Amino acid sequence: MNKIPNSDKPKLAIITSGGDAPGMNAAIRAVTLKAIQNGYQVYGFIAGFHGIIAKDFIELNLQNVDNTIHKGGTILKTARCKAMYNSSGVKQAANSLNNLVIEALVVIGGDGSFKGAQALSEQWQGQLIGIPGTIDNDINGTDQTIGFWTAIDTALNCIDKIRDTADAFDRIFVIEVMGRDCGFIAMESGIASGAQQVICHELIENEPEFINQLLELIKEATKQSYPQSYVIVVAENALSFSTAELAQKISDYTNVDTRSAILGYVQRGGAPVAMDRVLATQLGISAVEAICANKTNIMVGMKKSEIIHFPLTDTNQKNITNQALIKRLEQFSFNLTI
């Protein structure tokens, strides 16, 4: 447990919470630099809400955020904090912030982190600002989340490499990408890689019917011996069964060697691409500007290339806009068997 030195400056704190996303360090850097510019003393709690409860923090300054914009992961560590699911844990976090005289808290994370922030706002009177940081791009109220573009780029690189070996053996590959319950990574990486099929739950109305149609399309393609390989990109949780089981179904139905691959956590790592660095910087600066304007309980997001303020309470609602966009993007995923 640390103590904050006495100072007349207002105190602002940052946490990164939930799943890590490339670009979180860029956001930490932007918040820190803008807050210092506006006269704040800045602190970072270690491992999200855990750090708040344990009063485990470091001071953030010009030196320790320098040369971090290009780094993956998060210099503040991250975690999922079960204590924030009950009132006693939330009260502990509120007491810690009060004891440390923190006046504003910036939460960088996804919808689970924002739920924790909402619970905290009921027990703590300081300013709360959310910055959307998740590779899934599934936060209601923003078109983009930090880490999304890097995850697509990473998935694309992996799919391209798998395509090479698929071509060499004339194989079918079923490749699972991340996204939790959102199909953006699958759709974007599928379009960019020229995948023959993209599967995400936004496109499935009747699973048995969908699978039967898919099997027939693939069988027709293999009869024509075109294309050389057949790549199917699947969003995690899109189906009621595993990608390995889907690969087996395809193999049994077509009599073509079919393999499955799960890209997994590689999509969360690596240096953030330029778009994520710029987005994180824009949102970090906007978070501090919102604090200086006495805003609270909002998320700073991006809509149609414009910074917006969105109520934290609405961030955990289903993102109807993004679901519609995924369906619209399907037209760019050409089915080469037709």
Sequence and secondary structure as in RCSB ss.txt:
>XXXX:A:sequence
MNKIPNSDKPKLAIITSGGDAPGMNAAIRAVTLKAIQNGYQVYGFIAGFHGIIAKDFIELNLQNVDNTIHKGGTI
LKTARCKAMYNSSGVKQAANSLNNLVIEALVVIGGDGSFKGAQALSEQWQGQLIGIPGTIDNDINGTDQTIGFWT
AIDTALNCIDKIRDTADAFDRIFVIEVMGRDCGFIAMESGIASGAQQVICHELIENEPEFINQLLELIKEATKQS
YPQSYVIVVAENALSFSTAELAQKISDYTNVDTRSAILGYVQRGGAPVAMDRVLATQLGISAVEAICANKTNIMV
GMKKSEIIHFPLTDTNQKNITNQALIKRLEQFSFNLTI
>XXXX:A:secstr
       SS EEEEEE SS  TTHHHHHHHHHHHHHHTT EEEEETTTHHHHHHT EEEE TTTTTT TT  S T
T     GGGGSHHHHHHHHHHHHHTT  EEEEEE HHHHHHHHHHHTT  SEEEEEEB TT   TT S  BTHHH
HHHHHHHHHHHHHHHHHHHT EEEEEE  TT  HHHHHHHHHHT SEEE GGG S HHHHHHHHHHHHHHHHHHT
 SSSEEEEEETTSSSS HHHHHHHHHHHH S EEEEE GGGGG S   HHHHHHHHHHHHHHHHHHHTT  SEEE
EEETTEEEEEEGGGTTS  HHHHHHHHHHGGGS  TT 
